[in-house]
Structures are given as structure tokens and as C-alpha cells.
Amino acid sequence: MVIQLNDTPGYPLVMRGFYYCARMISEQYGTVFADEHYEKIQKVYSIWIC
């Protein structure tokens, strides 16, 4: 979990959200799924509190 305290960090916050979701999915490779078994990828959720 990451908390963003700066509301103007110098980059789009939505892109940061996409990056973290993609990173959580890629961390599953080798533990949850391997090779081309993409059907085993678990859902990833991102909750934004504004």
C-alpha cells in the first residue's frame, strides 16, 4: 500500500495508479501463473480516497 501525500507530484497521478496495478499483476508471474497461463492471474484492485 502506498499513500500519496503530495497532490501535485509533477506527474499524472492516474498514470501512477496504472503503474502500481501493473506492478501488482507482474509480481504474480512465477508464483500465481507461469508461461502463458494468463487465466490464472488474480484480480488487482486499486482504491483511491480523495
mmCIF file as Biopython writes it, N, C-alpha, C and O atoms, coordinates in Angstrom:
data_model
#
loop_
_atom_site.group_PDB
_atom_site.id
_atom_site.type_symbol
_atom_site.label_atom_id
_atom_site.label_alt_id
_atom_site.label_comp_id
_atom_site.label_asym_id
_atom_site.label_entity_id
_atom_site.label_seq_id
_atom_site.pdbx_PDB_ins_code
_atom_site.Cartn_x
_atom_site.Cartn_y
_atom_site.Cartn_z
_atom_site.occupancy
_atom_site.B_iso_or_equiv
_atom_site.auth_seq_id
_atom_site.auth_asym_id
_atom_site.pdbx_PDB_model_num
ATOM 1   N N  . MET A ? 1  ? 0.846   -1.178  0.000   1.0 0.0 1  A 1 
ATOM 2   C CA . MET A ? 1  ? 0.000   0.000   0.000   1.0 0.0 1  A 1 
ATOM 3   C C  . MET A ? 1  ? 0.886   1.233   0.000   1.0 0.0 1  A 1 
ATOM 4   O O  . MET A ? 1  ? 1.867   1.320   0.738   1.0 0.0 1  A 1 
ATOM 5   N N  . VAL A ? 2  ? 0.517   2.176   -0.841  1.0 0.0 2  A 1 
ATOM 6   C CA . VAL A ? 2  ? 1.274   3.417   -0.949  1.0 0.0 2  A 1 
ATOM 7   C C  . VAL A ? 2  ? 0.336   4.588   -0.719  1.0 0.0 2  A 1 
ATOM 8   O O  . VAL A ? 2  ? -0.764  4.635   -1.270  1.0 0.0 2  A 1 
ATOM 9   N N  . ILE A ? 3  ? 0.770   5.517   0.086   1.0 0.0 3  A 1 
ATOM 10  C CA . ILE A ? 3  ? -0.034  6.704   0.345   1.0 0.0 3  A 1 
ATOM 11  C C  . ILE A ? 3  ? 0.642   7.891   -0.326  1.0 0.0 3  A 1 
ATOM 12  O O  . ILE A ? 3  ? 1.813   8.173   -0.071  1.0 0.0 3  A 1 
ATOM 13  N N  . GLN A ? 4  ? -0.100  8.584   -1.185  1.0 0.0 4  A 1 
ATOM 14  C CA . GLN A ? 4  ? 0.413   9.765   -1.871  1.0 0.0 4  A 1 
ATOM 15  C C  . GLN A ? 4  ? 0.015   10.989  -1.070  1.0 0.0 4  A 1 
ATOM 16  O O  . GLN A ? 4  ? -1.173  11.301  -0.986  1.0 0.0 4  A 1 
ATOM 17  N N  . LEU A ? 5  ? 0.967   11.690  -0.480  1.0 0.0 5  A 1 
ATOM 18  C CA . LEU A ? 5  ? 0.672   12.853  0.347   1.0 0.0 5  A 1 
ATOM 19  C C  . LEU A ? 5  ? 0.732   14.163  -0.431  1.0 0.0 5  A 1 
ATOM 20  O O  . LEU A ? 5  ? 0.138   15.155  -0.009  1.0 0.0 5  A 1 
ATOM 21  N N  . ASN A ? 6  ? 1.428   14.184  -1.539  1.0 0.0 6  A 1 
ATOM 22  C CA . ASN A ? 6  ? 1.579   15.386  -2.341  1.0 0.0 6  A 1 
ATOM 23  C C  . ASN A ? 6  ? 0.542   15.363  -3.460  1.0 0.0 6  A 1 
ATOM 24  O O  . ASN A ? 6  ? 0.534   14.439  -4.273  1.0 0.0 6  A 1 
ATOM 25  N N  . ASP A ? 7  ? -0.340  16.378  -3.513  1.0 0.0 7  A 1 
ATOM 26  C CA . ASP A ? 7  ? -1.382  16.374  -4.543  1.0 0.0 7  A 1 
ATOM 27  C C  . ASP A ? 7  ? -0.886  16.912  -5.887  1.0 0.0 7  A 1 
ATOM 28  O O  . ASP A ? 7  ? -1.628  16.852  -6.867  1.0 0.0 7  A 1 
ATOM 29  N N  . THR A ? 8  ? 0.323   17.429  -5.968  1.0 0.0 8  A 1 
ATOM 30  C CA . THR A ? 8  ? 0.927   17.870  -7.230  1.0 0.0 8  A 1 
ATOM 31  C C  . THR A ? 8  ? 2.360   17.349  -7.306  1.0 0.0 8  A 1 
ATOM 32  O O  . THR A ? 8  ? 3.301   18.128  -7.151  1.0 0.0 8  A 1 
ATOM 33  N N  . PRO A ? 9  ? 2.549   16.049  -7.541  1.0 0.0 9  A 1 
ATOM 34  C CA . PRO A ? 9  ? 3.890   15.474  -7.503  1.0 0.0 9  A 1 
ATOM 35  C C  . PRO A ? 9  ? 4.733   15.717  -8.752  1.0 0.0 9  A 1 
ATOM 36  O O  . PRO A ? 9  ? 5.914   15.369  -8.760  1.0 0.0 9  A 1 
ATOM 37  N N  . GLY A ? 10 ? 4.163   16.306  -9.809  1.0 0.0 10 A 1 
ATOM 38  C CA . GLY A ? 10 ? 4.937   16.553  -11.023 1.0 0.0 10 A 1 
ATOM 39  C C  . GLY A ? 10 ? 4.720   15.501  -12.101 1.0 0.0 10 A 1 
ATOM 40  O O  . GLY A ? 10 ? 5.393   15.539  -13.131 1.0 0.0 10 A 1 
ATOM 41  N N  . TYR A ? 11 ? 3.823   14.586  -11.902 1.0 0.0 11 A 1 
ATOM 42  C CA . TYR A ? 11 ? 3.456   13.572  -12.887 1.0 0.0 11 A 1 
ATOM 43  C C  . TYR A ? 11 ? 1.983   13.246  -12.680 1.0 0.0 11 A 1 
ATOM 44  O O  . TYR A ? 11 ? 1.448   13.481  -11.597 1.0 0.0 11 A 1 
ATOM 45  N N  . PRO A ? 12 ? 1.312   12.703  -13.714 1.0 0.0 12 A 1 
ATOM 46  C CA . PRO A ? 12 ? -0.115  12.395  -13.568 1.0 0.0 12 A 1 
ATOM 47  C C  . PRO A ? 12 ? -0.357  11.278  -12.546 1.0 0.0 12 A 1 
ATOM 48  O O  . PRO A ? 12 ? 0.217   10.195  -12.663 1.0 0.0 12 A 1 
ATOM 49  N N  . LEU A ? 13 ? -1.199  11.538  -11.556 1.0 0.0 13 A 1 
ATOM 50  C CA . LEU A ? 13 ? -1.473  10.548  -10.521 1.0 0.0 13 A 1 
ATOM 51  C C  . LEU A ? 13 ? -2.168  9.307   -11.087 1.0 0.0 13 A 1 
ATOM 52  O O  . LEU A ? 13 ? -1.964  8.200   -10.588 1.0 0.0 13 A 1 
ATOM 53  N N  . VAL A ? 14 ? -2.990  9.485   -12.128 1.0 0.0 14 A 1 
ATOM 54  C CA . VAL A ? 14 ? -3.660  8.334   -12.733 1.0 0.0 14 A 1 
ATOM 55  C C  . VAL A ? 14 ? -2.628  7.379   -13.327 1.0 0.0 14 A 1 
ATOM 56  O O  . VAL A ? 14 ? -2.774  6.163   -13.212 1.0 0.0 14 A 1 
ATOM 57  N N  . MET A ? 15 ? -1.591  7.917   -13.958 1.0 0.0 15 A 1 
ATOM 58  C CA . MET A ? 15 ? -0.539  7.066   -14.518 1.0 0.0 15 A 1 
ATOM 59  C C  . MET A ? 15 ? 0.174   6.290   -13.408 1.0 0.0 15 A 1 
ATOM 60  O O  . MET A ? 15 ? 0.547   5.132   -13.595 1.0 0.0 15 A 1 
ATOM 61  N N  . ARG A ? 16 ? 0.359   6.926   -12.269 1.0 0.0 16 A 1 
ATOM 62  C CA . ARG A ? 16 ? 0.969   6.236   -11.136 1.0 0.0 16 A 1 
ATOM 63  C C  . ARG A ? 16 ? 0.085   5.078   -10.689 1.0 0.0 16 A 1 
ATOM 64  O O  . ARG A ? 16 ? 0.589   4.005   -10.357 1.0 0.0 16 A 1 
ATOM 65  N N  . GLY A ? 17 ? -1.237  5.290   -10.678 1.0 0.0 17 A 1 
ATOM 66  C CA . GLY A ? 17 ? -2.178  4.225   -10.328 1.0 0.0 17 A 1 
ATOM 67  C C  . GLY A ? 17 ? -2.080  3.058   -11.292 1.0 0.0 17 A 1 
ATOM 68  O O  . GLY A ? 17 ? -2.056  1.901   -10.871 1.0 0.0 17 A 1 
ATOM 69  N N  . PHE A ? 18 ? -2.022  3.355   -12.598 1.0 0.0 18 A 1 
ATOM 70  C CA . PHE A ? 18 ? -1.865  2.296   -13.598 1.0 0.0 18 A 1 
ATOM 71  C C  . PHE A ? 18 ? -0.568  1.531   -13.381 1.0 0.0 18 A 1 
ATOM 72  O O  . PHE A ? 18 ? -0.534  0.305   -13.483 1.0 0.0 18 A 1 
ATOM 73  N N  . TYR A ? 19 ? 0.500   2.265   -13.081 1.0 0.0 19 A 1 
ATOM 74  C CA . TYR A ? 19 ? 1.808   1.652   -12.863 1.0 0.0 19 A 1 
ATOM 75  C C  . TYR A ? 19 ? 1.756   0.671   -11.688 1.0 0.0 19 A 1 
ATOM 76  O O  . TYR A ? 19 ? 2.249   -0.451  -11.798 1.0 0.0 19 A 1 
ATOM 77  N N  . TYR A ? 20 ? 1.162   1.087   -10.568 1.0 0.0 20 A 1 
ATOM 78  C CA . TYR A ? 20 ? 1.114   0.213   -9.394  1.0 0.0 20 A 1 
ATOM 79  C C  . TYR A ? 20 ? 0.249   -1.018  -9.636  1.0 0.0 20 A 1 
ATOM 80  O O  . TYR A ? 20 ? 0.588   -2.109  -9.177  1.0 0.0 20 A 1 
ATOM 81  N N  . CYS A ? 21 ? -0.868  -0.858  -10.354 1.0 0.0 21 A 1 
ATOM 82  C CA . CYS A ? 21 ? -1.702  -2.022  -10.680 1.0 0.0 21 A 1 
ATOM 83  C C  . CYS A ? 21 ? -0.942  -2.987  -11.583 1.0 0.0 21 A 1 
ATOM 84  O O  . CYS A ? 21 ? -0.977  -4.199  -11.373 1.0 0.0 21 A 1 
ATOM 85  N N  . ALA A ? 22 ? -0.259  -2.450  -12.582 1.0 0.0 22 A 1 
ATOM 86  C CA . ALA A ? 22 ? 0.526   -3.301  -13.483 1.0 0.0 22 A 1 
ATOM 87  C C  . ALA A ? 22 ? 1.630   -4.015  -12.716 1.0 0.0 22 A 1 
ATOM 88  O O  . ALA A ? 22 ? 1.923   -5.180  -12.987 1.0 0.0 22 A 1 
ATOM 89  N N  . ARG A ? 23 ? 2.239   -3.329  -11.768 1.0 0.0 23 A 1 
ATOM 90  C CA . ARG A ? 23 ? 3.300   -3.942  -10.969 1.0 0.0 23 A 1 
ATOM 91  C C  . ARG A ? 23 ? 2.763   -5.069  -10.099 1.0 0.0 23 A 1 
ATOM 92  O O  . ARG A ? 23 ? 3.422   -6.095  -9.936  1.0 0.0 23 A 1 
ATOM 93  N N  . MET A ? 24 ? 1.553   -4.883  -9.531  1.0 0.0 24 A 1 
ATOM 94  C CA . MET A ? 24 ? 0.961   -5.939  -8.714  1.0 0.0 24 A 1 
ATOM 95  C C  . MET A ? 24 ? 0.639   -7.174  -9.563  1.0 0.0 24 A 1 
ATOM 96  O O  . MET A ? 24 ? 0.769   -8.305  -9.095  1.0 0.0 24 A 1 
ATOM 97  N N  . ILE A ? 25 ? 0.222   -6.951  -10.798 1.0 0.0 25 A 1 
ATOM 98  C CA . ILE A ? 25 ? -0.055  -8.079  -11.693 1.0 0.0 25 A 1 
ATOM 99  C C  . ILE A ? 25 ? 1.240   -8.772  -12.077 1.0 0.0 25 A 1 
ATOM 100 O O  . ILE A ? 25 ? 1.308   -10.001 -12.050 1.0 0.0 25 A 1 
ATOM 101 N N  . SER A ? 26 ? 2.265   -8.014  -12.432 1.0 0.0 26 A 1 
ATOM 102 C CA . SER A ? 26 ? 3.520   -8.635  -12.865 1.0 0.0 26 A 1 
ATOM 103 C C  . SER A ? 26 ? 4.213   -9.379  -11.726 1.0 0.0 26 A 1 
ATOM 104 O O  . SER A ? 26 ? 4.975   -10.311 -11.982 1.0 0.0 26 A 1 
ATOM 105 N N  . GLU A ? 27 ? 3.966   -8.991  -10.475 1.0 0.0 27 A 1 
ATOM 106 C CA . GLU A ? 27 ? 4.548   -9.704  -9.334  1.0 0.0 27 A 1 
ATOM 107 C C  . GLU A ? 27 ? 3.969   -11.109 -9.177  1.0 0.0 27 A 1 
ATOM 108 O O  . GLU A ? 27 ? 4.548   -11.947 -8.486  1.0 0.0 27 A 1 
ATOM 109 N N  . GLN A ? 28 ? 2.828   -11.366 -9.818  1.0 0.0 28 A 1 
ATOM 110 C CA . GLN A ? 28 ? 2.207   -12.685 -9.740  1.0 0.0 28 A 1 
ATOM 111 C C  . GLN A ? 28 ? 2.924   -13.708 -10.634 1.0 0.0 28 A 1 
ATOM 112 O O  . GLN A ? 28 ? 2.776   -14.915 -10.441 1.0 0.0 28 A 1 
ATOM 113 N N  . TYR A ? 29 ? 3.694   -13.223 -11.604 1.0 0.0 29 A 1 
ATOM 114 C CA . TYR A ? 29 ? 4.361   -14.130 -12.527 1.0 0.0 29 A 1 
ATOM 115 C C  . TYR A ? 29 ? 5.369   -15.005 -11.773 1.0 0.0 29 A 1 
ATOM 116 O O  . TYR A ? 29 ? 6.221   -14.501 -11.040 1.0 0.0 29 A 1 
ATOM 117 N N  . GLY A ? 30 ? 5.259   -16.289 -11.961 1.0 0.0 30 A 1 
ATOM 118 C CA . GLY A ? 30 ? 6.165   -17.233 -11.313 1.0 0.0 30 A 1 
ATOM 119 C C  . GLY A ? 30 ? 5.625   -17.785 -10.005 1.0 0.0 30 A 1 
ATOM 120 O O  . GLY A ? 30 ? 6.069   -18.837 -9.544  1.0 0.0 30 A 1 
ATOM 121 N N  . THR A ? 31 ? 4.663   -17.080 -9.399  1.0 0.0 31 A 1 
ATOM 122 C CA . THR A ? 31 ? 4.079   -17.598 -8.154  1.0 0.0 31 A 1 
ATOM 123 C C  . THR A ? 31 ? 2.621   -18.006 -8.362  1.0 0.0 31 A 1 
ATOM 124 O O  . THR A ? 31 ? 2.201   -19.057 -7.878  1.0 0.0 31 A 1 
ATOM 125 N N  . VAL A ? 32 ? 1.847   -17.188 -9.075  1.0 0.0 32 A 1 
ATOM 126 C CA . VAL A ? 32 ? 0.440   -17.472 -9.318  1.0 0.0 32 A 1 
ATOM 127 C C  . VAL A ? 32 ? 0.244   -18.094 -10.692 1.0 0.0 32 A 1 
ATOM 128 O O  . VAL A ? 32 ? -0.542  -19.027 -10.855 1.0 0.0 32 A 1 
ATOM 129 N N  . PHE A ? 33 ? 0.966   -17.570 -11.678 1.0 0.0 33 A 1 
ATOM 130 C CA . PHE A ? 33 ? 0.882   -18.119 -13.030 1.0 0.0 33 A 1 
ATOM 131 C C  . PHE A ? 33 ? 2.279   -18.181 -13.632 1.0 0.0 33 A 1 
ATOM 132 O O  . PHE A ? 33 ? 3.195   -17.491 -13.184 1.0 0.0 33 A 1 
ATOM 133 N N  . ALA A ? 34 ? 2.426   -19.008 -14.642 1.0 0.0 34 A 1 
ATOM 134 C CA . ALA A ? 34 ? 3.706   -19.143 -15.331 1.0 0.0 34 A 1 
ATOM 135 C C  . ALA A ? 34 ? 3.443   -19.369 -16.814 1.0 0.0 34 A 1 
ATOM 136 O O  . ALA A ? 34 ? 2.348   -19.759 -17.221 1.0 0.0 34 A 1 
ATOM 137 N N  . ASP A ? 35 ? 4.462   -19.115 -17.597 1.0 0.0 35 A 1 
ATOM 138 C CA . ASP A ? 35 ? 4.400   -19.250 -19.046 1.0 0.0 35 A 1 
ATOM 139 C C  . ASP A ? 35 ? 3.232   -18.427 -19.598 1.0 0.0 35 A 1 
ATOM 140 O O  . ASP A ? 35 ? 3.163   -17.222 -19.359 1.0 0.0 35 A 1 
ATOM 141 N N  . GLU A ? 36 ? 2.326   -19.056 -20.323 1.0 0.0 36 A 1 
ATOM 142 C CA . GLU A ? 36 ? 1.219   -18.328 -20.943 1.0 0.0 36 A 1 
ATOM 143 C C  . GLU A ? 36 ? -0.123  -18.669 -20.304 1.0 0.0 36 A 1 
ATOM 144 O O  . GLU A ? 36 ? -1.153  -18.615 -20.977 1.0 0.0 36 A 1 
ATOM 145 N N  . HIS A ? 37 ? -0.131  -19.018 -19.027 1.0 0.0 37 A 1 
ATOM 146 C CA . HIS A ? 37 ? -1.368  -19.357 -18.319 1.0 0.0 37 A 1 
ATOM 147 C C  . HIS A ? 37 ? -1.969  -18.099 -17.688 1.0 0.0 37 A 1 
ATOM 148 O O  . HIS A ? 37 ? -2.068  -17.982 -16.467 1.0 0.0 37 A 1 
ATOM 149 N N  . TYR A ? 38 ? -2.366  -17.165 -18.555 1.0 0.0 38 A 1 
ATOM 150 C CA . TYR A ? 38 ? -2.881  -15.879 -18.088 1.0 0.0 38 A 1 
ATOM 151 C C  . TYR A ? 38 ? -4.235  -15.999 -17.406 1.0 0.0 38 A 1 
ATOM 152 O O  . TYR A ? 38 ? -4.649  -15.082 -16.697 1.0 0.0 38 A 1 
ATOM 153 N N  . GLU A ? 39 ? -4.928  -17.108 -17.606 1.0 0.0 39 A 1 
ATOM 154 C CA . GLU A ? 39 ? -6.233  -17.277 -16.969 1.0 0.0 39 A 1 
ATOM 155 C C  . GLU A ? 39 ? -6.108  -17.419 -15.454 1.0 0.0 39 A 1 
ATOM 156 O O  . GLU A ? 39 ? -7.108  -17.314 -14.744 1.0 0.0 39 A 1 
ATOM 157 N N  . LYS A ? 40 ? -4.912  -17.654 -14.953 1.0 0.0 40 A 1 
ATOM 158 C CA . LYS A ? 40 ? -4.693  -17.809 -13.518 1.0 0.0 40 A 1 
ATOM 159 C C  . LYS A ? 40 ? -4.356  -16.499 -12.804 1.0 0.0 40 A 1 
ATOM 160 O O  . LYS A ? 40 ? -4.195  -16.476 -11.584 1.0 0.0 40 A 1 
ATOM 161 N N  . ILE A ? 41 ? -4.252  -15.412 -13.567 1.0 0.0 41 A 1 
ATOM 162 C CA . ILE A ? 41 ? -3.935  -14.127 -12.948 1.0 0.0 41 A 1 
ATOM 163 C C  . ILE A ? 41 ? -5.077  -13.719 -12.022 1.0 0.0 41 A 1 
ATOM 164 O O  . ILE A ? 41 ? -6.247  -13.776 -12.398 1.0 0.0 41 A 1 
ATOM 165 N N  . GLN A ? 42 ? -4.727  -13.315 -10.828 1.0 0.0 42 A 1 
ATOM 166 C CA . GLN A ? 42 ? -5.724  -12.884 -9.847  1.0 0.0 42 A 1 
ATOM 167 C C  . GLN A ? 42 ? -6.073  -11.414 -10.062 1.0 0.0 42 A 1 
ATOM 168 O O  . GLN A ? 42 ? -5.258  -10.645 -10.571 1.0 0.0 42 A 1 
ATOM 169 N N  . LYS A ? 43 ? -7.273  -11.034 -9.677  1.0 0.0 43 A 1 
ATOM 170 C CA . LYS A ? 43 ? -7.713  -9.653  -9.824  1.0 0.0 43 A 1 
ATOM 171 C C  . LYS A ? 43 ? -6.880  -8.732  -8.948  1.0 0.0 43 A 1 
ATOM 172 O O  . LYS A ? 43 ? -6.407  -9.116  -7.878  1.0 0.0 43 A 1 
ATOM 173 N N  . VAL A ? 44 ? -6.714  -7.522  -9.423  1.0 0.0 44 A 1 
ATOM 174 C CA . VAL A ? 44 ? -5.993  -6.475  -8.691  1.0 0.0 44 A 1 
ATOM 175 C C  . VAL A ? 44 ? -6.925  -5.291  -8.531  1.0 0.0 44 A 1 
ATOM 176 O O  . VAL A ? 44 ? -7.576  -4.881  -9.492  1.0 0.0 44 A 1 
ATOM 177 N N  . TYR A ? 45 ? -6.997  -4.739  -7.338  1.0 0.0 45 A 1 
ATOM 178 C CA . TYR A ? 45 ? -7.874  -3.611  -7.065  1.0 0.0 45 A 1 
ATOM 179 C C  . TYR A ? 45 ? -7.044  -2.413  -6.614  1.0 0.0 45 A 1 
ATOM 180 O O  . TYR A ? 45 ? -6.048  -2.557  -5.905  1.0 0.0 45 A 1 
ATOM 181 N N  . SER A ? 46 ? -7.470  -1.253  -7.033  1.0 0.0 46 A 1 
ATOM 182 C CA . SER A ? 46 ? -6.837  -0.014  -6.608  1.0 0.0 46 A 1 
ATOM 183 C C  . SER A ? 46 ? -7.927  0.870   -6.025  1.0 0.0 46 A 1 
ATOM 184 O O  . SER A ? 46 ? -8.909  1.170   -6.705  1.0 0.0 46 A 1 
ATOM 185 N N  . ILE A ? 47 ? -7.771  1.288   -4.782  1.0 0.0 47 A 1 
ATOM 186 C CA . ILE A ? 47 ? -8.770  2.107   -4.105  1.0 0.0 47 A 1 
ATOM 187 C C  . ILE A ? 47 ? -8.187  3.511   -3.912  1.0 0.0 47 A 1 
ATOM 188 O O  . ILE A ? 47 ? -7.115  3.686   -3.332  1.0 0.0 47 A 1 
ATOM 189 N N  . TRP A ? 48 ? -8.910  4.481   -4.403  1.0 0.0 48 A 1 
ATOM 190 C CA . TRP A ? 48 ? -8.464  5.876   -4.314  1.0 0.0 48 A 1 
ATOM 191 C C  . TRP A ? 48 ? -9.405  6.611   -3.357  1.0 0.0 48 A 1 
ATOM 192 O O  . TRP A ? 48 ? -10.619 6.621   -3.563  1.0 0.0 48 A 1 
ATOM 193 N N  . ILE A ? 49 ? -8.862  7.204   -2.343  1.0 0.0 49 A 1 
ATOM 194 C CA . ILE A ? 49 ? -9.650  8.008   -1.402  1.0 0.0 49 A 1 
ATOM 195 C C  . ILE A ? 49 ? -9.209  9.465   -1.588  1.0 0.0 49 A 1 
ATOM 196 O O  . ILE A ? 49 ? -8.063  9.833   -1.327  1.0 0.0 49 A 1 
ATOM 197 N N  . CYS A ? 50 ? -10.137 10.250  -2.035  1.0 0.0 50 A 1 
ATOM 198 C CA . CYS A ? 50 ? -9.816  11.665  -2.318  1.0 0.0 50 A 1 
ATOM 199 C C  . CYS A ? 50 ? -10.524 12.568  -1.339  1.0 0.0 50 A 1 
ATOM 200 O O  . CYS A ? 50 ? -10.383 13.789  -1.412  1.0 0.0 50 A 1 
#
